[in-house]
Amino acid sequence: MKQRMPMPCLRKREPTGKQQEKMKRKLTILKITVLMFVLTNGLCNIAGAIEISEERSMGMTFLSSYSYPSPWALTEVQDAINLGLVPATIQQRYTRAATRSDFCALAASLYEAVTGITITARSAFIDTNDVNAEKMAAIGVVNGTSPGVFDPGGTITREQAAVMISRLAAALNVPLPVQEPPFSDNGDISAWAFESVGNVRAAGIMSGVGESTFSPQGPYTREQSIVSIKRLFDTVKRYIESKNFRSNGAGYAVDLPPDMKADMSKSPLFTAAQRPGAKIVISRERAQGSDVTAYVEHYFHRFILNEVFRRSNGIELIKNEKAGSIQTITLKLNDYAADYDMYTYLTVLTGSEVFYRVMIKFDSSKEENFQLEQMVKESFCYFKPEGVSRYDLDYHPVIPEGWSSETRGVYDDIASAEELKWGVTTGWTTAGDPALTAKSIEKKLDYKFDVMLYYVHMNHKFPAELMSYCHSEGRLVELTYQMTSSYNMNLFSGSLSLDLYRRSGARYEACVESIREFARSAKEFGHPFLFRLNNEMNSDWTSYSGVVNLLDPDIYIDNWRLVYRIFQEEGVNNAIWIFNPNDKNFPPNNWNNSLAYYPGNGYVHMLGITGYNTGSYYNSVTGEKWSSFKEIYDNIQRNMGEVFSNFPWIITEFASSSVGGDKAKWITEMFDRISEYPNIKIAVWYNSADYDPGDPDVVSRPYWIDETPETLSAFKRGLHYEQHERQVYTTAHVNVIIVPGKLPS
C-alpha cells in the first residue's frame, strides 16, 4: 500500500521591510482621504463606524469603491449631494460603472431640482417600471436599446453619457457650445455621439481620459456621472443668470432686444415687453389633465388652427411646426391697418402639466421684428420659481366730467348705498310689454325690482321702448351689448371683434356705423343706464372672447376703448360702464385671466361680477359641481377684492340650478350671506334656464325663481325679510335723529 505523503506546513509569510513601508504609505493616504471625507461630510454620511488599523489595513480597499468617492471627485460629489442632485441609492459604490438606471435617476433629479417641476410624462418599457427611466424617455433624454426595451442594468459608455447629457441640456433649453472633439481617438467615437462629445467637452462638463484620449467606449462610473451632472447644473445656472429678461416668480429667463420696455405690473399672471410695432407676452401655465398637447390644442388653438375660422376672418396660417419641446404657430391677419398683423405663438412643454406660453405680435413691415421668434427660442429657459410676484396696479374709476347731473346722481347713490338693490331679467323679446316676464315673477313675489337686465347684440337697435318704459316705472336698466352676429352660437364664423380691430375696410365701417347709431339713440334716450359691454370675455363661449380672437386680450381692450370713444364723440353722457368678467377664467390660464382684459381706469365705472351655481348636470363631462353662494363669492372676493376695492360692484347676473342640491336652501343662504360683501350694491337674478346643446328640449340648468313652490317661497321670504330689516333700521335711525339722546325702544 502506497503511503500518503504529508501536506507541507503553510506558514504565514511576513512582509519584507520594503513591503511594510509601502503598506504604511498606502494606509497613510487612506487615512488622510477618510479624514477629508469626514471633515467635508460629517460622520453621519459614512456607512457605519469605520476602524482603521494596521492589522485591518489589507481589507480596507473596499472603502474606495463603496463608502466614498475618489479624491479628485470628492468635493463635487459632496456639492451635488448638498444640492439634492444625487438620490440616496447612488450615494455609494462611486467607482462602479454607472447603469442606465443610475444615470436616469441623476438626470431626473437635476431636471426637477432646476425647474421645480415634477415630471408627469411617461414612456413605458416592457422590461422595467423604473419611473426615472420613463420620465427621461418621455422628455427625450434617453431611448430604449431596442423597441420597448430599456435595459436598466446595462452600463453606460462615455460617449453614451455625453449624448444623454447633451439631450438633458436641450430638454432644459440650455444650449451647449458647439465644438469638434479635440481627442486623438476621435476616430473611435460613434457618428451619433460625435457632436455631443465635442459639446460637453467644450462646456467643461466632461473631459478626456489621460492627456489626449476620450475612450468613447470606456465605462462611465457613478462618480463621473455625478460630477458631470453637477457641472451641467452649474452650466444651467450660469446660462439662466446671463439672460437680460427674467421673471423669478414665473421661473423663466430670456434674452430680449434692449429697446423693449418690460411691463411687470401683472407679473403674478404674465410679463410683457414692448416697443413700437412689437409686443411679447410670456406666462407660466398649467394644463387641466395629463395630456398637455391635447389641452393646448383644444383650449388655445382650436380656432386659429380651424380652416373655416381662418377663412371667415381673413387669417393666413404661415407656420405650424414642432421642434423638440417647442410648438410654433405663426399667423398673418390680412387687411390689417394698425401695428400688429403677425402673431407667433410658442408653447414650451416641460414634461409635466406645467408649460410656458409666449405670444409675439408684431408689424410685419419692420424686418427686425422677424428676428424675435428665433431670439426667444434660442434663449428661453425655465427654472424653479423663486419668491412671490406681486401686482403693481392702481385700478379706480374716473368719473367723466361730461356726465349729466342725473347720471352722476344715480352713480353716487349706487356707490354710497348701504341697501342692496335687486334686479331680474326682462326676457328676450321686445314684443308687447317689454317687461312682461319680470312683471309675472314680481306678482308672485309681491315685490318690485329696481333693476332690469336686457341683452342686445351688435347691429341691433337701441331698445328705446324698453328703456323708456322702465324709466317711467322708476327702474334702472342694465343694458348688455355684445359683439356677436350669431348669439354666441357659431363661434367659427366671422368675428365682429376682428372686423372692428382691423380699423379699416367695409366690415369695419359697418361696425362703426352700427355703434354710432346705437350711441345716438342712447343719447336721445337721455336718462341714466348701466352699460355692460361684452361680458364674460375671459371664457371660450363668447364671440368676442380672447380664446376666439387670436388669443389676445389686447383686442378686447382696443375695441372697448374704441366703443367708448365713439360714445363720447356722439355725446352720450348717461352711460355707466360696467367691466364684467366671468367669475372663473375659462380656460383657467394666466394669459386669460380677467385682469388681462381690464380696459383702464378712464373707461370703467363699476365692476360687474358673475358667479353661478351651475349645479352638476355636466359633472361627467366637465367636472362641474354644486357650489354654495359663499364658496362662489368668497372666491370672487379673493380674486377681485384687493384690485377692484375702489369700485362699486354689481352682480350683473347670477342664479342657482336645482340639479345636484337643494336650491331653496341655496337661495336662503344667499340672502343670509350677501351682506358680507359690502362692495356689492346691486344683485340681478337670471330668471331663465340653460338647455343641453345635445338635446335642446332638455333643461340642463334650471335657474327660474319659481321653479318649485319651495324656491319661490325662499326667494320671497328673503326679499321681504331684507325689506323689513331696512324699514326697522330706517325707523330706528329716524328716532335717533328726532329725539337726540334717546335710544329707540
C-alpha positions, 0 to 999 in steps of 0.5 A, a space after each residue: 500500500 502506497 503511503 500518503 505523503 504529508 501536506 507541507 506546513 503553510 506558514 504565514 509569510 511576513 512582509 519584507 521591510 520594503 513591503 511594510 513601508 509601502 503598506 504604511 504609505 498606502 494606509 497613510 493616504 487612506 487615512 488622510 482621504 477618510 479624514 477629508 471625507 469626514 471633515 467635508 461630510 460629517 460622520 453621519 454620511 459614512 456607512 457605519 463606524 469605520 476602524 482603521 488599523 494596521 492589522 485591518 489595513 489589507 481589507 480596507 480597499 473596499 472603502 474606495 469603491 463603496 463608502 466614498 468617492 475618489 479624491 479628485 471627485 470628492 468635493 463635487 460629489 459632496 456639492 451635488 449631494 448638498 444640492 439634492 442632485 444625487 438620490 440616496 441609492 447612488 450615494 455609494 459604490 462611486 467607482 462602479 460603472 454607472 447603469 442606465 438606471 443610475 444615470 436616469 435617476 441623476 438626470 431626473 433629479 437635476 431636471 426637477 431640482 432646476 425647474 421645480 417641476 415634477 415630471 408627469 410624462 411617461 414612456 413605458 418599457 416592457 422590461 422595467 417600471 423604473 419611473 426615472 427611466 420613463 420620465 427621461 424617455 418621455 422628455 427625450 433624454 434617453 431611448 430604449 436599446 431596442 423597441 420597448 426595451 430599456 435595459 436598466 442594468 446595462 452600463 453606460 459608455 462615455 460617449 453614451 453619457 455625453 449624448 444623454 447629457 447633451 439631450 438633458 441640456 436641450 430638454 432644459 433649453 440650455 444650449 451647449 457650445 458647439 465644438 469638434 472633439 479635440 481627442 486623438 481617438 476621435 476616430 473611435 467615437 460613434 457618428 451619433 455621439 460625435 457632436 455631443 462629445 465635442 459639446 460637453 467637452 467644450 462646456 467643461 462638463 466632461 473631459 478626456 481620459 489621460 492627456 489626449 484620449 476620450 475612450 468613447 467606449 470606456 465605462 462611465 462610473 457613478 462618480 463621473 456621472 455625478 460630477 458631470 451632472 453637477 457641472 451641467 447644473 452649474 452650466 444651467 445656472 450660469 446660462 439662466 443668470 446671463 439672460 437680460 429678461 427674467 421673471 423669478 416668480 414665473 421661473 423663466 429667463 430670456 434674452 430680449 432686444 434692449 429697446 423693449 420696455 418690460 411691463 411687470 405690473 401683472 407679473 403674478 399672471 404674465 410679463 410683457 415687453 414692448 416697443 413700437 410695432 412689437 409686443 411679447 407676452 410670456 406666462 407660466 401655465 398649467 394644463 387641466 389633465 395629463 395630456 398637455 398637447 391635447 389641452 393646448 390644442 383644444 383650449 388655445 388653438 382650436 380656432 386659429 388652427 380651424 380652416 373655416 375660422 381662418 377663412 371667415 376672418 381673413 387669417 393666413 396660417 404661415 407656420 405650424 411646426 414642432 421642434 423638440 419641446 417647442 410648438 410654433 404657430 405663426 399667423 398673418 391677419 390680412 387687411 390689417 391697418 394698425 401695428 400688429 398683423 403677425 402673431 407667433 405663438 410658442 408653447 414650451 412643454 416641460 414634461 409635466 402639466 406645467 408649460 410656458 406660453 409666449 405670444 409675439 405680435 408684431 408689424 410685419 413691415 419692420 424686418 427686425 421684428 422677424 428676428 424675435 421668434 428665433 431670439 426667444 427660442 434660442 434663449 428661453 429657459 425655465 427654472 424653479 420659481 423663486 419668491 412671490 410676484 406681486 401686482 403693481 396696479 392702481 385700478 379706480 374709476 374716473 368719473 367723466 366730467 361730461 356726465 349729466 347731473 342725473 347720471 352722476 346722481 344715480 352713480 353716487 347713490 349706487 356707490 354710497 348705498 348701504 341697501 342692496 338693490 335687486 334686479 331680474 331679467 326682462 326676457 328676450 323679446 321686445 314684443 308687447 310689454 317689454 317687461 312682461 316676464 319680470 312683471 309675472 315673477 314680481 306678482 308672485 313675489 309681491 315685490 318690485 325690482 329696481 333693476 332690469 337686465 336686457 341683452 342686445 347684440 351688435 347691429 341691433 337697435 337701441 331698445 328705446 321702448 324698453 328703456 323708456 318704459 322702465 324709466 317711467 316705472 322708476 327702474 334702472 336698466 342694465 343694458 348688455 351689448 355684445 359683439 356677436 352676429 350669431 348669439 354666441 352660437 357659431 363661434 367659427 364664423 366671422 368675428 365682429 371683434 376682428 372686423 372692428 380691430 382691423 380699423 379699416 375696410 367695409 366690415 369695419 365701417 359697418 361696425 362703426 356705423 352700427 355703434 354710432 347709431 346705437 350711441 345716438 339713440 342712447 343719447 336721445 334716450 337721455 336718462 341714466 343706464 348701466 352699460 355692460 359691454 361684452 361680458 364674460 370675455 375671459 371664457 371660450 363661449 363668447 364671440 368676442 372672447 380672447 380664446 376666439 380672437 387670436 388669443 389676445 386680450 389686447 383686442 378686447 381692450 382696443 375695441 372697448 376703448 374704441 366703443 367708448 370713444 365713439 360714445 363720447 364723440 356722439 355725446 352720450 353722457 348717461 352711460 355707466 360702464 360696467 367691466 364684467 368678467 366671468 367669475 372663473 377664467 375659462 380656460 383657467 390660464 394666466 394669459 386669460 385671466 380677467 385682469 388681462 382684459 381690464 380696459 383702464 381706469 378712464 373707461 370703467 365705472 363699476 365692476 360687474 361680477 358673475 358667479 353661478 351655481 351651475 349645479 352638476 348636470 355636466 359633472 361627467 363631462 366637465 367636472 362641474 359641481 354644486 357650489 354654495 353662494 359663499 364658496 362662489 363669492 368668497 372666491 370672487 372676493 379673493 380674486 377681485 377684492 384687493 384690485 377692484 376695492 375702489 369700485 362699486 360692484 354689481 352682480 350683473 347676473 347670477 342664479 342657482 340650478 336645482 340639479 345636484 342640491 337643494 336650491 331653496 336652501 341655496 337661495 336662503 343662504 344667499 340672502 343670509 350671506 350677501 351682506 358680507 360683501 359690502 362692495 356689492 350694491 346691486 344683485 340681478 337674478 337670471 330668471 331663465 334656464 340653460 338647455 343641453 346643446 345635445 338635446 335642446 328640449 332638455 333643461 340642463 340648468 334650471 335657474 327660474 325663481 319659481 321653479 318649485 313652490 319651495 324656491 319661490 317661497 325662499 326667494 320671497 321670504 328673503 326679499 321681504 325679510 331684507 325689506 323689513 330689516 331696512 324699514 326697522 333700521 330706517 325707523 330706528 335711525 329716524 328716532 335717533 335723529 328726532 329725539 337726540 339722546 334717546 335710544 329707540 325702544 
